Amino acid sequence: MKSAAAMVSCPGKLLLCGEYAVLSGAPAVVAAVDRRASARLLRRGKTISSPVLDAVRQEVLRYGLETRGERWSLPPVSVDTSAFRRKGRKLGLGSSAAAAVAACGAWLASQGERLDQNLDVVARLSHAGHRLAQGGRGSGVDVAASVHGGVLRFQKGEPVASVDLPILFLAVVDTGASASTSQLLSAVEELRRHAPALHEEHMQGLVRSASEFVEALAAQDPAAAIQLADDYGRRMAALGESCGCSIVTPILHLIASAARAAGGAAKPSGAGGGDLAVAFFSQAAQQEKFLRECKSHALTSVRLQIGAQGLREESAATFESIVIGNVP
C-alpha cells in the first residue's frame, strides 16, 4: 500500500579519515551525526527544483520502471536541511547528500517501498543522483552515512561495515568559512593531469595512512589512531601545496597546532578549505585544553553526537521536533 503522508529524516556526516584517498579505493571512516535532514510529501505544490533533487527523482522513476514495470507519479516533496547550517552558512556536514537521501526515501515510501528493507536501494539511487548532479564526482561516503547511520568503514565497491571506535575524545571546530568541495576536487584532478607522478605519490601516502588509521581503530589503539590522524592532516596540507590551493587553510593549521599542543591531533573533516576540523584526544582534559585554546582565537566548537541512526520514517509529532529542534 502506498504511503499517504511519508515523512522521513536522515543524519549528516562527519568524515574522520580518508578524504581524497577514498576516491583511490582506500577505506574511509565516517560517522553519522545528530543533525538531520528531513523530507515530507506534499498534497499540493511542487518540489523546489535543484540539480540534486532533479537527478534523484529521475533515478527513482527509472527504478520504478525497471524493477516494478510501473511509471510512477511521484508527489512533490519538501526537503529541509537547515540543521546543517549556522547563520545561513553551510557547516560541511554533507547537506546535499542528506537532501538526496531524504528525498529518495520519501519518494520510495510514497510508492509503498519499505525503507528498512531497501537501504541498499536508497544508497544506490541517492548516490547515482548525487554524483550526476556533481558532475560525476564523489565516492558516496556521505550518502552511506546518511542512509545507514552509525560509524562506518566505507570503501568503494565493498559493503559498508560498522566500526567500534576506541576510547577517543573528539572535538569539532567550525573554521568560520565555507569551502567549495568541487573546486578543491578540480584542483586535485588538475594535478593528476599535469603532474601524474606527483599526484600518485600524494595518493599513495594518503591511502597508506587511511588504511593504517582503520587498522588502529580495529586494534582499539587510540594513541596510534591519534598519531595517524595527525599524519593524515599533514598529508592533506602537502597535497594542497602541490595543487596550489589551501586544503589546510591558516585557520586549519592553527587548529592542528592547538590540538598537538594539547596532546592530540586535528585535521580537516572533509575536503578542507574551511568548513569543520575534527580533533582527537585520549583524555578529556586534553580535549578541554584544546577547546579553551580555540575559544581564545574566537573559534567555536560544534556540538555533535556521533553514531546517529540512519534513514528512518517519522511520526508527525517526531517530525516536527526534528525540523524545529535541530536548527542552530
One Martini backbone bead per residue (centre of mass of N, CA, C, O) as a GRO file, in nm:
protein
  328
    1MET     BB    1   0.096   0.036   0.022
    2LYS     BB    2   0.065   0.356  -0.009
    3SER     BB    3   0.178   0.651   0.108
    4ALA     BB    4   0.020   0.950   0.224
    5ALA     BB    5   0.256   1.059   0.461
    6ALA     BB    6   0.563   1.090   0.414
    7MET     BB    7   0.822   1.086   0.674
    8VAL     BB    8   1.170   1.181   0.680
    9SER     BB    9   1.507   1.101   0.804
   10CYS     BB   10   1.861   1.215   0.814
   11PRO     BB   11   2.194   1.222   0.851
   12GLY     BB   12   2.486   1.342   0.887
   13LYS     BB   13   2.844   1.407   0.852
   14LEU     BB   14   3.174   1.279   0.973
   15LEU     BB   15   3.494   1.288   0.869
   16LEU     BB   16   3.777   1.119   0.997
   17CYS     BB   17   3.886   0.950   0.734
   18GLY     BB   18   3.981   0.957   0.367
   19GLU     BB   19   4.035   1.187   0.212
   20TYR     BB   20   4.066   1.129  -0.135
   21ALA     BB   21   4.152   0.826  -0.098
   22VAL     BB   22   3.866   0.706  -0.156
   23LEU     BB   23   3.897   0.757  -0.471
   24SER     BB   24   4.147   0.524  -0.459
   25GLY     BB   25   4.018   0.282  -0.256
   26ALA     BB   26   4.013   0.367   0.022
   27PRO     BB   27   3.944   0.376   0.339
   28ALA     BB   28   3.676   0.514   0.531
   29VAL     BB   29   3.574   0.722   0.811
   30VAL     BB   30   3.229   0.755   0.917
   31ALA     BB   31   2.994   0.975   1.082
   32ALA     BB   32   2.699   1.001   1.215
   33VAL     BB   33   2.486   1.282   1.287
   34ASP     BB   34   2.257   1.499   1.487
   35ARG     BB   35   2.195   1.613   1.196
   36ARG     BB   36   1.886   1.656   1.021
   37ALA     BB   37   1.723   1.561   0.748
   38SER     BB   38   1.411   1.644   0.579
   39ALA     BB   39   1.106   1.477   0.449
   40ARG     BB   40   0.801   1.560   0.271
   41LEU     BB   41   0.492   1.517   0.160
   42LEU     BB   42   0.274   1.670  -0.077
   43ARG     BB   43  -0.047   1.752  -0.188
   44ARG     BB   44   0.081   2.022  -0.291
   45GLY     BB   45   0.261   2.152  -0.534
   46LYS     BB   46   0.630   2.170  -0.545
   47THR     BB   47   0.938   2.090  -0.607
   48ILE     BB   48   1.227   2.219  -0.546
   49SER     BB   49   1.457   2.291  -0.765
   50SER     BB   50   1.746   2.074  -0.821
   51PRO     BB   51   1.999   1.892  -0.925
   52VAL     BB   52   1.971   1.669  -0.711
   53LEU     BB   53   1.662   1.620  -0.706
   54ASP     BB   54   1.628   1.571  -1.007
   55ALA     BB   55   1.818   1.324  -1.024
   56VAL     BB   56   1.678   1.146  -0.813
   57ARG     BB   57   1.403   1.133  -0.944
   58GLN     BB   58   1.502   0.981  -1.199
   59GLU     BB   59   1.602   0.730  -1.047
   60VAL     BB   60   1.328   0.648  -0.926
   61LEU     BB   61   1.174   0.620  -1.191
   62ARG     BB   62   1.362   0.403  -1.311
   63TYR     BB   63   1.319   0.193  -1.092
   64GLY     BB   64   1.013   0.153  -1.131
   65LEU     BB   65   1.037   0.056  -1.426
   66GLU     BB   66   1.261  -0.176  -1.400
   67THR     BB   67   1.135  -0.335  -1.127
   68ARG     BB   68   0.796  -0.277  -1.164
   69GLY     BB   69   0.672  -0.169  -1.436
   70GLU     BB   70   0.636   0.146  -1.348
   71ARG     BB   71   0.481   0.469  -1.374
   72TRP     BB   72   0.556   0.691  -1.168
   73SER     BB   73   0.393   0.930  -0.945
   74LEU     BB   74   0.550   1.186  -0.796
   75PRO     BB   75   0.538   1.367  -0.535
   76PRO     BB   76   0.582   1.629  -0.370
   77VAL     BB   77   0.874   1.770  -0.195
   78SER     BB   78   1.004   1.855   0.130
   79VAL     BB   79   1.325   1.999   0.210
   80ASP     BB   80   1.534   1.997   0.517
   81THR     BB   81   1.877   2.161   0.594
   82SER     BB   82   1.911   2.372   0.837
   83ALA     BB   83   2.091   2.196   1.043
   84PHE     BB   84   2.360   2.248   0.838
   85ARG     BB   85   2.354   2.542   0.957
   86ARG     BB   86   2.516   2.871   1.023
   87LYS     BB   87   2.397   3.160   0.962
   88GLY     BB   88   2.362   3.046   0.648
   89ARG     BB   89   2.610   2.849   0.681
   90LYS     BB   90   2.780   2.596   0.588
   91LEU     BB   91   2.947   2.317   0.767
   92GLY     BB   92   3.008   2.021   0.632
   93LEU     BB   93   2.764   1.768   0.667
   94GLY     BB   94   2.616   1.679   0.395
   95SER     BB   95   2.352   1.816   0.270
   96SER     BB   96   2.317   1.707  -0.023
   97ALA     BB   97   2.314   1.406   0.048
   98ALA     BB   98   2.080   1.419   0.253
   99ALA     BB   99   1.871   1.526   0.054
  100ALA     BB  100   1.881   1.284  -0.134
  101VAL     BB  101   1.795   1.069   0.075
  102ALA     BB  102   1.530   1.190   0.176
  103ALA     BB  103   1.386   1.206  -0.097
  104CYS     BB  104   1.414   0.913  -0.176
  105GLY     BB  105   1.264   0.797   0.068
  106ALA     BB  106   0.994   0.942   0.024
  107TRP     BB  107   0.935   0.832  -0.261
  108LEU     BB  108   0.943   0.532  -0.195
  109ALA     BB  109   0.724   0.540   0.027
  110SER     BB  110   0.496   0.645  -0.167
  111GLN     BB  111   0.522   0.338  -0.315
  112GLY     BB  112   0.556   0.117  -0.064
  113GLU     BB  113   0.841   0.120   0.036
  114ARG     BB  114   1.065  -0.034   0.250
  115LEU     BB  115   1.325   0.112   0.395
  116ASP     BB  116   1.446  -0.114   0.590
  117GLN     BB  117   1.463  -0.310   0.314
  118ASN     BB  118   1.610  -0.056   0.113
  119LEU     BB  119   1.895   0.079   0.168
  120ASP     BB  120   2.060   0.003  -0.085
  121VAL     BB  121   1.875   0.147  -0.282
  122VAL     BB  122   1.899   0.428  -0.169
  123ALA     BB  123   2.205   0.449  -0.201
  124ARG     BB  124   2.217   0.409  -0.508
  125LEU     BB  125   2.023   0.637  -0.601
  126SER     BB  126   2.151   0.873  -0.446
  127HIS     BB  127   2.435   0.852  -0.562
  128ALA     BB  128   2.365   0.882  -0.860
  129GLY     BB  129   2.234   1.162  -0.836
  130HIS     BB  130   2.460   1.312  -0.685
  131ARG     BB  131   2.686   1.258  -0.889
  132LEU     BB  132   2.554   1.385  -1.137
  133ALA     BB  133   2.524   1.676  -1.005
  134GLN     BB  134   2.864   1.665  -0.962
  135GLY     BB  135   3.000   1.562  -1.233
  136GLY     BB  136   3.098   1.257  -1.130
  137ARG     BB  137   3.147   1.302  -0.834
  138GLY     BB  138   3.214   1.091  -0.579
  139SER     BB  139   3.198   0.814  -0.348
  140GLY     BB  140   2.946   0.795  -0.113
  141VAL     BB  141   3.008   0.841   0.195
  142ASP     BB  142   2.778   1.043   0.271
  143VAL     BB  143   2.542   0.865   0.188
  144ALA     BB  144   2.599   0.627   0.377
  145ALA     BB  145   2.559   0.780   0.642
  146SER     BB  146   2.260   0.869   0.586
  147VAL     BB  147   2.147   0.578   0.557
  148HIS     BB  148   2.294   0.395   0.801
  149GLY     BB  149   2.467   0.510   1.003
  150GLY     BB  150   2.681   0.557   1.243
  151VAL     BB  151   2.995   0.387   1.215
  152LEU     BB  152   3.203   0.374   0.918
  153ARG     BB  153   3.327   0.161   0.672
  154PHE     BB  154   3.443   0.293   0.359
  155GLN     BB  155   3.444   0.123   0.030
  156LYS     BB  156   3.473   0.092  -0.280
  157GLY     BB  157   3.287  -0.202  -0.361
  158GLU     BB  158   3.198  -0.226  -0.059
  159PRO     BB  159   3.063  -0.304   0.217
  160VAL     BB  160   2.947  -0.173   0.479
  161ALA     BB  161   3.093  -0.108   0.812
  162SER     BB  162   3.118  -0.127   1.132
  163VAL     BB  163   3.259   0.084   1.396
  164ASP     BB  164   3.475   0.058   1.677
  165LEU     BB  165   3.567   0.282   1.889
  166PRO     BB  166   3.785   0.393   2.072
  167ILE     BB  167   3.897   0.582   2.324
  168LEU     BB  168   3.766   0.900   2.235
  169PHE     BB  169   3.813   1.257   2.217
  170LEU     BB  170   3.604   1.470   2.053
  171ALA     BB  171   3.635   1.759   1.828
  172VAL     BB  172   3.446   2.035   1.683
  173VAL     BB  173   3.543   2.289   1.444
  174ASP     BB  174   3.477   2.606   1.331
  175THR     BB  175   3.630   2.806   1.083
  176GLY     BB  176   3.415   3.026   0.940
  177ALA     BB  177   3.428   2.869   0.653
  178SER     BB  178   3.339   2.794   0.344
  179ALA     BB  179   3.355   2.527   0.113
  180SER     BB  180   3.470   2.398  -0.212
  181THR     BB  181   3.479   2.087  -0.317
  182SER     BB  182   3.487   2.111  -0.627
  183GLN     BB  183   3.742   2.290  -0.644
  184LEU     BB  184   3.936   2.094  -0.502
  185LEU     BB  185   3.895   1.854  -0.693
  186SER     BB  186   3.992   2.007  -0.944
  187ALA     BB  187   4.282   2.056  -0.845
  188VAL     BB  188   4.356   1.755  -0.816
  189GLU     BB  189   4.294   1.681  -1.111
  190GLU     BB  190   4.502   1.872  -1.232
  191LEU     BB  191   4.746   1.729  -1.111
  192ARG     BB  192   4.701   1.455  -1.247
  193ARG     BB  193   4.738   1.565  -1.540
  194HIS     BB  194   5.028   1.737  -1.498
  195ALA     BB  195   5.130   1.540  -1.228
  196PRO     BB  196   5.108   1.217  -1.191
  197ALA     BB  197   5.341   1.138  -0.998
  198LEU     BB  198   5.272   1.333  -0.769
  199HIS     BB  199   4.986   1.242  -0.724
  200GLU     BB  200   5.056   0.945  -0.658
  201GLU     BB  201   5.225   1.004  -0.410
  202HIS     BB  202   5.000   1.126  -0.243
  203MET     BB  203   4.797   0.890  -0.258
  204GLN     BB  204   4.970   0.673  -0.127
  205GLY     BB  205   4.995   0.814   0.147
  206LEU     BB  206   4.689   0.834   0.209
  207VAL     BB  207   4.619   0.536   0.183
  208ARG     BB  208   4.808   0.437   0.404
  209SER     BB  209   4.691   0.607   0.639
  210ALA     BB  210   4.398   0.512   0.620
  211SER     BB  211   4.454   0.210   0.667
  212GLU     BB  212   4.597   0.249   0.944
  213PHE     BB  213   4.360   0.379   1.087
  214VAL     BB  214   4.172   0.136   1.069
  215GLU     BB  215   4.364  -0.056   1.222
  216ALA     BB  216   4.367   0.106   1.489
  217LEU     BB  217   4.068   0.072   1.548
  218ALA     BB  218   4.062  -0.241   1.546
  219ALA     BB  219   4.290  -0.239   1.787
  220GLN     BB  220   4.224  -0.024   2.001
  221ASP     BB  221   4.432   0.240   1.924
  222PRO     BB  222   4.445   0.562   2.009
  223ALA     BB  223   4.738   0.657   1.966
  224ALA     BB  224   4.758   0.572   1.669
  225ALA     BB  225   4.514   0.729   1.563
  226ILE     BB  226   4.621   1.011   1.635
  227GLN     BB  227   4.883   1.000   1.470
  228LEU     BB  228   4.736   0.944   1.195
  229ALA     BB  229   4.569   1.201   1.190
  230ASP     BB  230   4.810   1.389   1.178
  231ASP     BB  231   4.933   1.272   0.920
  232TYR     BB  232   4.689   1.327   0.740
  233GLY     BB  233   4.687   1.634   0.763
  234ARG     BB  234   4.970   1.675   0.641
  235ARG     BB  235   4.902   1.544   0.366
  236MET     BB  236   4.682   1.744   0.288
  237ALA     BB  237   4.864   1.991   0.288
  238ALA     BB  238   5.062   1.889   0.067
  239LEU     BB  239   4.857   1.862  -0.155
  240GLY     BB  240   4.773   2.159  -0.166
  241GLU     BB  241   5.051   2.273  -0.240
  242SER     BB  242   5.069   2.119  -0.515
  243CYS     BB  243   4.784   2.255  -0.616
  244GLY     BB  244   4.754   2.561  -0.515
  245CYS     BB  245   4.586   2.503  -0.243
  246SER     BB  246   4.377   2.531   0.058
  247ILE     BB  247   4.316   2.268   0.238
  248VAL     BB  248   4.504   2.392   0.462
  249THR     BB  249   4.443   2.643   0.637
  250PRO     BB  250   4.539   2.863   0.867
  251ILE     BB  251   4.315   2.772   1.064
  252LEU     BB  252   4.378   2.468   1.046
  253HIS     BB  253   4.666   2.496   1.148
  254LEU     BB  254   4.593   2.613   1.422
  255ILE     BB  255   4.422   2.374   1.519
  256ALA     BB  256   4.647   2.161   1.498
  257SER     BB  257   4.842   2.298   1.698
  258ALA     BB  258   4.651   2.294   1.942
  259ALA     BB  259   4.624   1.987   1.953
  260ARG     BB  260   4.921   1.917   1.998
  261ALA     BB  261   4.958   2.088   2.261
  262ALA     BB  262   4.727   1.894   2.404
  263GLY     BB  263   4.791   1.581   2.283
  264GLY     BB  264   4.688   1.573   1.982
  265ALA     BB  265   4.464   1.595   1.695
  266ALA     BB  266   4.408   1.765   1.370
  267LYS     BB  267   4.162   1.785   1.099
  268PRO     BB  268   3.999   1.775   0.834
  269SER     BB  269   3.645   1.749   0.754
  270GLY     BB  270   3.707   1.676   0.451
  271ALA     BB  271   3.834   1.872   0.190
  272GLY     BB  272   3.850   2.149   0.303
  273GLY     BB  273   3.898   2.509   0.306
  274GLY     BB  274   3.722   2.460   0.573
  275ASP     BB  275   3.472   2.429   0.781
  276LEU     BB  276   3.579   2.143   0.944
  277ALA     BB  277   3.724   2.021   1.244
  278VAL     BB  278   3.890   1.728   1.377
  279ALA     BB  279   3.951   1.606   1.706
  280PHE     BB  280   4.198   1.406   1.896
  281PHE     BB  281   4.172   1.224   2.214
  282SER     BB  282   4.258   1.044   2.526
  283GLN     BB  283   4.160   1.300   2.697
  284ALA     BB  284   3.956   1.528   2.842
  285ALA     BB  285   4.169   1.744   2.921
  286GLN     BB  286   4.270   1.789   2.635
  287GLN     BB  287   4.007   1.880   2.509
  288GLU     BB  288   3.966   2.127   2.697
  289LYS     BB  289   4.225   2.276   2.623
  290PHE     BB  290   4.166   2.306   2.325
  291LEU     BB  291   3.895   2.465   2.349
  292ARG     BB  292   4.019   2.708   2.492
  293GLU     BB  293   4.211   2.788   2.264
  294CYS     BB  294   3.997   2.832   2.049
  295LYS     BB  295   3.841   3.051   2.203
  296SER     BB  296   4.085   3.257   2.203
  297HIS     BB  297   4.033   3.258   1.864
  298ALA     BB  298   3.719   3.258   1.804
  299LEU     BB  299   3.652   2.950   1.815
  300THR     BB  300   3.394   2.722   1.749
  301SER     BB  301   3.211   2.473   1.858
  302VAL     BB  302   3.047   2.159   1.764
  303ARG     BB  303   2.772   1.992   1.865
  304LEU     BB  304   2.809   1.635   1.847
  305GLN     BB  305   2.658   1.328   1.772
  306ILE     BB  306   2.762   1.014   1.723
  307GLY     BB  307   2.585   0.747   1.570
  308ALA     BB  308   2.345   0.798   1.414
  309GLN     BB  309   2.065   0.735   1.281
  310GLY     BB  310   1.936   0.662   1.001
  311LEU     BB  311   1.713   0.615   0.793
  312ARG     BB  312   1.370   0.733   0.863
  313GLU     BB  313   1.063   0.716   0.976
  314GLU     BB  314   0.806   0.951   1.078
  315SER     BB  315   0.626   1.101   1.287
  316ALA     BB  316   0.466   1.391   1.323
  317ALA     BB  317   0.583   1.468   1.602
  318THR     BB  318   0.883   1.402   1.548
  319PHE     BB  319   0.920   1.577   1.298
  320GLU     BB  320   0.882   1.853   1.433
  321SER     BB  321   1.126   1.826   1.630
  322ILE     BB  322   1.342   1.804   1.413
  323VAL     BB  323   1.298   2.065   1.249
  324ILE     BB  324   1.319   2.262   1.499
  325GLY     BB  325   1.550   2.147   1.703
  326ASN     BB  326   1.813   2.158   1.486
  327VAL     BB  327   1.825   2.453   1.472
  328PRO     BB  328   2.083   2.683   1.546
   0.00000   0.00000   0.00000
